[in-house]
Amino acid sequence: MALITYLTTIKFGFGEIAGIEADLAGLGIRKPMIVADRGVVAAGLVQAVQQHAAGLRGAPVFADTPTNPTEDAVEAALALYRQHGCDGLVAIGGGSPIDLAKGVALLASHEGPLATYAAILGGIPKITAAVAPVIAVPTTSGTGSEVGRAALITLRDGRKLGFIAPHLIPRLAICDPELTLGMPAWLTAATGMDAVTHCIETYLSPRENPPAEAIALDGLKRAVGHIERAVRDGADREARKEMMMAALQGGMTFQKGLGAVHALSHPLGGLKEVSLHHGTLNAVLLPAVLRFNAPVAAAKYAEIRRTLGLAPETDLAEWIAALVARLGMPGRLSAMGLPREVIPHVAEAATLDHSSATNPRPATAADYAAMLEASF
């Protein structure tokens, strides 16, 4: 049996944020809390959203979202939510604020601790429709969390775990490319490669979902066709719009599952020794994972080449590595500051990550260690 579900309400286009006051009312949110991060606040994006709704101008703002959301941050935001008697959340930013908002929405309506609801610990059926409503307002084009059913949160013990349920999908995603026009080039590249990776990994997942595969290929074509333009000229409105659509499409296909890239980037993102950007990690890891999966994915690799207009003999891993280089991104984990001694721990953690199960080729800890060494 193939289980195919789509998904949530999405408002997409320049200027869509102007209707957020009516959107709040439509969801019955009378006392919203805003979740963002310091960079989003400093860029003026919270204020840009607040100006469109009186109820947001006086709303509490939690801006201490870490680069990789943590259990401590979720609980701090939850305390603010309860202090103000809030009944819904507006997440403004990239995947980190959106995932943190999902964590707050979960614990606002479900008794803790947070680990109770982790996917790999049997938590999926414990997450009910009681989850508080979330409106997601992405200001980057990469994570797809605005339409994703998962939140990635690092627990106090260092495990970065997935919390997955249809009820965690935001009730509304407002995708307004206007909010991405000021994004720096490095962040445009990193989040854009996150979208590229989502589209590739979900397409390669062995789960049966032809509509999701079609969406993934279309999103990949949009991302690859516009990422360099968006990095080169942040004011290119067409490129910004196409990158936001590609990110959205990558998120729409998450139900197919991801793969070895994310099985590795999740525990890498949970490391306390060094803070590693998720999208950049995916860009660095993708070539090695493509080489690992090549023996079992020849037909799908051929379709990716056709979709991107590449010659049949093109080495996809080499082509992706060249794209990453043209974007000015680091090409090695060592360049990101990763200490080599963590490789055995990360490789073992990757085998336990929920994304490992949907990699097209089963991978052992030794396989993951080899992929990390190849990326180092």
JOZIRA-V827854 format. One record per residue. N is the residue number from 1. PHI is phi in whole degrees, 0 to 359 (NA if undefined). D_FIRST is the distance of its C-alpha to the first C-alpha in Angstrom with 1 decimal. Layout:
{{N/PHI/D_FIRST} {N/PHI/D_FIRST}}
//
This chain:
{{1/NA/0.0} {2/255/3.8} {3/263/6.4} {4/235/9.6} {5/226/12.9} {6/228/16.4} {7/209/18.7} {8/203/22.4} {9/272/25.7} {10/232/27.4} {11/253/31.0} {12/233/31.8} {13/144/35.3} {14/298/38.8} {15/87/40.5} {16/295/37.4} {17/295/38.7} {18/297/41.6} {19/265/39.5} {20/292/38.4} {21/298/40.9} {22/294/39.2} {23/294/35.8} {24/299/37.0} {25/296/38.3} {26/296/35.1} {27/265/33.2} {28/73/36.1} {29/271/37.2} {30/257/40.9} {31/231/41.6} {32/281/39.5} {33/244/39.9} {34/265/39.6} {35/245/38.0} {36/213/39.2} {37/223/41.0} {38/298/44.6} {39/294/44.0} {40/295/42.3} {41/296/45.3} {42/297/47.8} {43/282/46.4} {44/81/47.0} {45/283/43.4} {46/296/43.4} {47/297/46.5} {48/297/45.1} {49/281/42.3} {50/301/44.6} {51/295/47.0} {52/265/44.6} {53/209/44.3} {54/301/47.1} {55/293/44.8} {56/270/43.8} {57/295/47.4} {58/256/48.3} {59/284/45.0} {60/295/44.9} {61/239/43.6} {62/263/42.1} {63/246/42.8} {64/263/42.7} {65/290/39.1} {66/288/39.3} {67/305/37.8} {68/243/35.1} {69/305/34.6} {70/240/35.8} {71/300/35.6} {72/299/39.3} {73/293/38.9} {74/301/36.1} {75/290/38.5} {76/295/41.5} {77/293/39.7} {78/298/38.5} {79/299/42.2} {80/294/43.2} {81/302/40.5} {82/288/41.8} {83/302/45.4} {84/262/45.2} {85/61/43.1} {86/285/40.3} {87/230/37.4} {88/177/35.2} {89/229/35.2} {90/241/35.7} {91/264/34.7} {92/239/36.7} {93/143/36.3} {94/271/33.9} {95/295/31.0} {96/294/33.3} {97/299/34.6} {98/292/31.3} {99/294/29.7} {100/297/32.8} {101/299/32.6} {102/298/29.0} {103/297/30.5} {104/295/33.3} {105/299/31.1} {106/291/29.2} {107/286/32.4} {108/291/34.2} {109/231/31.9} {110/227/30.7} {111/291/33.1} {112/284/33.5} {113/282/33.7} {114/301/31.3} {115/302/29.8} {116/306/28.4} {117/253/25.5} {118/293/24.8} {119/300/21.2} {120/286/22.3} {121/256/24.3} {122/82/21.6} {123/273/22.6} {124/305/19.5} {125/288/19.2} {126/277/23.0} {127/269/23.1} {128/252/23.4} {129/291/24.2} {130/288/27.9} {131/309/27.8} {132/298/30.9} {133/290/30.4} {134/235/30.6} {135/256/31.7} {136/259/31.2} {137/238/33.9} {138/290/33.3} {139/243/36.5} {140/233/35.1} {141/237/32.6} {142/195/30.3} {143/288/28.2} {144/72/25.8} {145/297/26.1} {146/296/27.0} {147/235/23.4} {148/270/21.8} {149/267/20.3} {150/240/22.2} {151/233/25.9} {152/256/27.5} {153/225/30.6} {154/271/33.0} {155/282/34.1} {156/298/37.7} {157/277/37.1} {158/96/36.0} {159/283/32.3} {160/264/30.4} {161/245/27.2} {162/265/24.2} {163/248/23.7} {164/231/20.3} {165/188/19.0} {166/303/18.3} {167/288/21.7} {168/272/23.5} {169/294/22.8} {170/307/26.3} {171/295/26.8} {172/214/28.5} {173/247/29.0} {174/254/32.4} {175/256/32.4} {176/248/36.0} {177/301/37.0} {178/305/40.6} {179/284/40.0} {180/257/39.3} {181/296/42.4} {182/264/44.5} {183/293/42.0} {184/298/43.8} {185/300/43.1} {186/296/41.9} {187/286/39.4} {188/301/38.3} {189/294/37.7} {190/293/36.0} {191/288/33.6} {192/296/33.0} {193/290/32.0} {194/298/29.6} {195/297/27.9} {196/302/28.0} {197/295/26.5} {198/302/23.6} {199/296/22.8} {200/292/23.1} {201/292/21.2} {202/292/18.2} {203/297/18.2} {204/281/18.5} {205/305/15.7} {206/284/13.2} {207/296/10.2} {208/273/8.5} {209/195/10.1} {210/303/12.8} {211/300/14.7} {212/295/15.2} {213/295/16.5} {214/295/18.8} {215/295/20.1} {216/299/20.7} {217/294/22.7} {218/295/24.7} {219/297/25.5} {220/297/26.6} {221/297/28.9} {222/296/30.4} {223/296/31.0} {224/295/32.5} {225/285/34.6} {226/230/36.1} {227/295/36.2} {228/292/39.6} {229/296/41.1} {230/294/40.0} {231/290/41.6} {232/289/44.7} {233/220/45.3} {234/296/43.8} {235/266/45.1} {236/288/43.2} {237/294/41.4} {238/296/39.1} {239/296/38.1} {240/297/37.5} {241/296/35.4} {242/293/33.2} {243/292/32.8} {244/293/31.8} {245/293/29.2} {246/298/27.9} {247/297/27.7} {248/299/25.8} {249/295/23.3} {250/302/22.9} {251/292/22.2} {252/293/19.7} {253/261/17.4} {254/303/17.7} {255/297/14.3} {256/284/13.3} {257/91/15.8} {258/259/19.3} {259/199/21.0} {260/295/24.2} {261/302/26.5} {262/284/25.4} {263/300/25.2} {264/274/28.9} {265/289/30.0} {266/295/28.9} {267/293/31.3} {268/297/33.9} {269/289/33.9} {270/270/34.5} {271/295/37.7} {272/272/40.9} {273/291/43.1} {274/206/42.3} {275/264/40.5} {276/242/38.1} {277/286/36.6} {278/299/32.8} {279/296/32.6} {280/294/35.5} {281/304/33.9} {282/300/30.7} {283/297/33.1} {284/288/35.0} {285/279/32.1} {286/304/29.9} {287/301/32.1} {288/295/31.9} {289/291/28.2} {290/299/27.9} {291/294/30.2} {292/296/28.2} {293/277/24.9} {294/307/26.6} {295/296/26.3} {296/247/22.5} {297/229/22.0} {298/301/24.6} {299/295/22.6} {300/289/21.5} {301/298/25.0} {302/297/26.4} {303/292/24.4} {304/298/25.7} {305/299/29.1} {306/298/28.9} {307/299/27.7} {308/269/30.7} {309/71/33.1} {310/267/33.9} {311/295/35.4} {312/303/33.1} {313/272/35.1} {314/299/34.7} {315/278/33.9} {316/299/31.4} {317/298/32.5} {318/295/36.1} {319/294/35.4} {320/295/33.8} {321/300/36.7} {322/292/39.1} {323/298/37.5} {324/301/37.8} {325/296/41.4} {326/296/42.2} {327/282/40.9} {328/78/43.5} {329/268/41.0} {330/297/41.5} {331/254/40.0} {332/226/40.3} {333/295/39.4} {334/298/43.1} {335/290/44.1} {336/272/42.1} {337/93/44.2} {338/288/41.7} {339/284/43.6} {340/299/42.6} {341/292/42.9} {342/276/39.7} {343/303/37.6} {344/300/36.9} {345/297/35.9} {346/295/33.6} {347/298/32.0} {348/293/31.3} {349/297/30.0} {350/298/27.6} {351/294/25.8} {352/264/25.2} {353/288/24.0} {354/296/20.5} {355/285/20.3} {356/296/21.1} {357/295/17.6} {358/250/16.2} {359/289/19.2} {360/295/18.5} {361/237/21.2} {362/305/21.6} {363/233/24.9} {364/268/27.5} {365/301/30.3} {366/296/32.6} {367/297/30.3} {368/296/30.3} {369/298/34.0} {370/294/34.5} {371/295/32.7} {372/295/34.9} {373/298/38.0} {374/294/37.1} {375/265/36.9} {376/282/40.0}}
//
